[in-house]
Amino acid sequence: MALNDILEAIRLEATAEAAELRSKGKREAESILAQAARAAEQRLTEISTAREEETADAARVVRNRAQLEVNRRLRRAREAVYESALAEVKTRLAAIRDNAHYPQVFTDLVEESRQALPEGRILRVDPRDLELAERAADRETRLKVETSLSTWGGVELWTDDGRRVLNTIEARLERAGPQLRQTFARLVAPITGGLE
């Protein structure tokens, strides 16, 4: 073979190899670009998901804070309503002597006290209840009446050795406090249902 033919064959072979290398390089470049595109798309998805999660987390935080504020305001409002109702109850109880049933209430309080402390001999009352107390003392000959209380109504019954039963309207209201609060909570629960 002539030198020109050998050179031509080498040139053709080199041209073919160059074309093959260009083709292979192009395929590798396309593959790298495709991988990069997939990686970029995946990263965008991750960023988007992360942002959505951050946004969802931020929204949950805002909702939770809002719910806490609603609950706090609701508790304050309920407490204000309870205190207002309690103030009305206290006003009415402070005027219990004006009620036509008060003499019977007073008698019942004396009887309860006597049952709780049969040894009681000193009946302490508000001076405004002196007449009712004297009637009770007439029925219970062992009772001595003292007008040493300042109360809405009711009695204190004492023994000679210092034991006592406190059965005043104020004391009964104080003892009923937890039950009143529970009853109030049950009454307002249907009104505010599900908010807390």
Sequence and secondary structure as in RCSB ss.txt:
>XXXX:A:sequence
MALNDILEAIRLEATAEAAELRSKGKREAESILAQAARAAEQRLTEISTAREEETADAARVVRNRAQLEVNRRLR
RAREAVYESALAEVKTRLAAIRDNAHYPQVFTDLVEESRQALPEGRILRVDPRDLELAERAADRETRLKVETSLS
TWGGVELWTDDGRRVLNTIEARLERAGPQLRQTFARLVAPITGGLE
>XXXX:A:secstr
  HHHHHHHHHHHHHHHHHHHHHHHHHHHHHHHHHHHHHHHHHHHHHHHHHHHHHHHHHHHHHHHHHHHHHHHHH
HHHHHHHHHHHHHHHHHHHTGGGSTTHHHHHHHHHHHHHHH TT  EEE  GGGHHHHHHHHHHSTT EEE    
 SSEEEEE TTS EEEEEHHHHHHHHHHHHHHHHHHHHHHHHTT  
